Amino acid sequence: MFWLLLIGLLLLFFSGAPLFAVMLGATAIGAIALPRDFTAEFGGPLSSIYGLGTKDEAIIFATIPLFIYAGYVMAAARTSDRLVRFANALLGWMPGGLAIVTIVACAIFTIFTGASGVTIVALGGLLMPALVKQKYPERFALGLVTGTGSVGLLFPPAVPLFVFGTVYGLQRELADKNGWETERFLGAGIVPGLVLIGCLSIVAVVAAILWKVPRQKFKLGELGRSSLAALPELIIPFGIILILAKGWANVAQIAALTVVYLLVLEMLIYRDFKPKTLWHISTESLALVGTIFLVIYTASAFSNLLVTARVPQDLVLWTKEHIHSKVTFLLLLNVLLLLVGMMMDIFSAIIIVLPLIAGVADQYGVNPYHLGVIFLLNLEIGYLTPPVGLNLFISSFKFQRPVIEVTKATLPFIGAMLVALILVTYIPALTWVPPPKRTGNLGGLNALVQEGVQTVGSVDCVKLGDGTKMCKKDCDKKYAADESMKESCYGVMIDVTDCRKKPADEAKACEAEVIADWIEYSTPVDDDDDEDSDSADKPGAVDDADDDSADDDSDDDSGDDDSAGDDDTVGDDDTTGDDDTTGDDD
């Protein structure tokens, strides 16, 4: 019976059945095959799925429909005309100017449309005739417009960034790990995205030189006029990054503001469409939103099945046994993702493949933000590879060319994208990620710490409420290799000192909040408890290496009058805690 179900599932997949139906079928078959009582464990998966709409993931979920809606608003307006005009005025005078204009304009437009094919439809009819008119070969122009239809996926606020962040965040939760922040991931692809644009631009310049494409004159007046016309739309990505960096709003709030801003701009100021068009925009965008959400929720059930069946753990063991080099792993990862991109669209690939890859990549020390950039860049190339390459079919339909002809035309641009992929894969420094956010009182320490570091000698040591001393020299020693943690350590002393300047009834609560925040921020999540550690050891406190160990302190007597001024430090190696059972569980 099981094999009949499995064969039926495969037939559904290859016959083009909806992905959510295939995944639900796979989950059901897996639940039948595994010798486990899923009814007894139903609460865990149900809680995980419920958490997608109620926990931190809900904030990211809210951004997906909003940014998709923003993209459809821009597609309905004359945004494409303004972007092309501006890019042509800025770059058209260069060798290969119009080809570079095509790359840049498509990248900017794709940021909002999510590479759903809207870019080729909206810009292709405008740019393709212009390229041919400027003496570019028709085949080159066809390949360029098709190949650049998905170039903007690495720039915020492209929807695949949020989908990857949501799915990866869910996997970290299932693996009992944390530390992943989708908001930090949004900026990770900016430099790799620029590298990709640079590689494609080199192809454009070389082609223009070989075919002696004429260049246009630079016109400062036209640049000024086109800049003014396009500026309100051009500033949107930069505004999003700035607001996130400053912490003025979360991503869901930014997405909502973006939609309101674009509606006012396109409908009331530019008057590119009338209010009655909003119904069409809403229905079109919600169809895509519904598809993505349905797949994500069914993927949550599928991911729970994989974790229950220990598939990721088994895959980790197999790869560690057969692949001994990080370089080799990254090479094979790229090959796998390129093959996946040939068979699935980007959202399906993220949801199905990422749960299997995330744990393996951890074992090879691949930074999760770097992994995300590699993942998305591979799947960008998948838009140009048969048999499922979406851009190929859209261009074939749009320009009335056979799919095989479109595929051949994109080969030079696929080559350029592969070069960019190699650079991004093996130069992790290109994936820049902002430092993690600090919570609570530490979140407001930026200016205070910078000032306090210069004057920290005046608050050389601070005694916390439990008698633990925290000193500047301890911060310097323990966090010598981590400047961010060192500054935060200084910041705790400064914050506690400031708290004690407040009225007595406020000072105690203020100090307790600072200490709790520091413990949460500084305690490593995955560190195991040390059986030999003193039960009084406080997580996050700084060791005082200069104080003698208080070996004669006994933990048995909870009523000891331990003065706050004695030499006990939290970091002491005290082995007398006989009644401490917290470290006995293996």
URVENVEN-V886627 format. One line per field, one symbol per residue. ss: DSSP state (~ for helix, > for strand, _ for the rest). phi: phi as a letter, one per 30 degrees, with the letter a starting at -180 (. if undefined). burial: b if it has 16 or more other ideal C-beta (glycine too) atoms within 10 Angstrom, else e. A space follows every 50 residues. Layout:
ss = ???
phi = ???
burial = ???
//
This chain:
ss = _~~~~~~~~~~~~~____~~~~~~~~~~~~~~~________~~~~~~~~~ ~~~~_~~~~~~~~~~~~~~~~~~~~~__~~~~~~~~~~~~~_____~~~~ ~~~~~~~~~~~~~____~~~~~~~~~~~~~~~~____~~~~~~~~~~___ ~~~~____~~~~~~~~~~~~~~~~_______~~~~____~~~~~~~~~~~ ~~~~~~~~~~_________~~~~~~~~~~~~~~~~~~~~~~~~~~~____ ~~~~~~~~~~~~~~~~~~~_______~~~~~~~~~~~~~~~~~~~~~~~~ ~~~~~~~~__~~~~~~~~~~~~___~~~~~~~~~~~~~~~~~~__~~~~~ ~~~~~~~~~~~~~____~~~~~~~~~~~~~~~_______~~~~~~~~~~_ __~~~~~~~~~~~~~~~~~~~~~~~~_~~~_________~~~~~_~~~~~ ~~~~~~~~~_>>>_____>>>~~~~~~~____~~~~~~~~~~~~~~~~~_ ___~~~~~~~~~~~~~~~~~~~____________________________ ____________________________________
phi = .dddddddddddddcidedddddddddddddddddbddddcddddddddd ddcbceddddeddddddddddddddddcedddddddddddbdddeieddd edddddddddecdihdjdddddcddddeddddddideddddddddddcdb ddddcdcededddddddddddddddhbbjdbddddecdcddedddddddd ddedddddddchddccddbddddddddddceecdddedddddddddidad ddddddddddedddddcccdhdbcedddddeddddddddddddddddddd dddddddddidddddddddddcbcbdddedddddddddddddcbddddde dddeeddedddedcidedddeddeeddddddddccdcceddddddeddch bdddddddddedddeddddddddddcbeddddbddddcchdddcdeddde ddedcdedbdbbcddcjdcbceddddddcdcbdddddddeddddddeddd ddeedcdddddddddddddddcdddcdddddcdddddceidcdcdddddc dddcddcdceddddcdcdbddddccdddcdcdcddd
burial = eeeeeeeebeeebeeeeebbebbbbbbebbbeeeeeeeeeeeeebeebbe ebeeebbebbbbbbbbbbbbbbbbbbbebbebbbbbbbbbbbebebbbbb bbbbbbbbbbbbbbbbbbbbbbbbebbbeebeebebeeebbbbbbbbbbb bbbbbbbbbbbbbbbbbbbbbbbbeeeeebbbbbbbbbbbbbbebbbebb bebbbebbeeeebeeeeeeeebbeebeebbebbbebbeebbebbeeeeeb bbebbbebbebbbebbbeebebbeeeebeebeebbeebbebbbbbbbbbb bbbbbbbbeebbeebbeebeeebeeeeebbeebbeebbebbbebbbbbbb bbbbbbbbbbbbebebebbbbbbbbbbbbbbbbbbeebbbbbebbbebbe beeeebbebbebbeebbbbbbeebbeebebbebbeeebeebbeebeebbe ebbeebeebeebebeeebbbbbebbeebbeeeeeebbbbbbbbbbbebbe eeeeeeeeebbeebbebbeebbeeeeeeeeeebbebbeebbbebeeeeee eebeeeeeeeeeeeeeebbbbbebeebeebeebeee
//
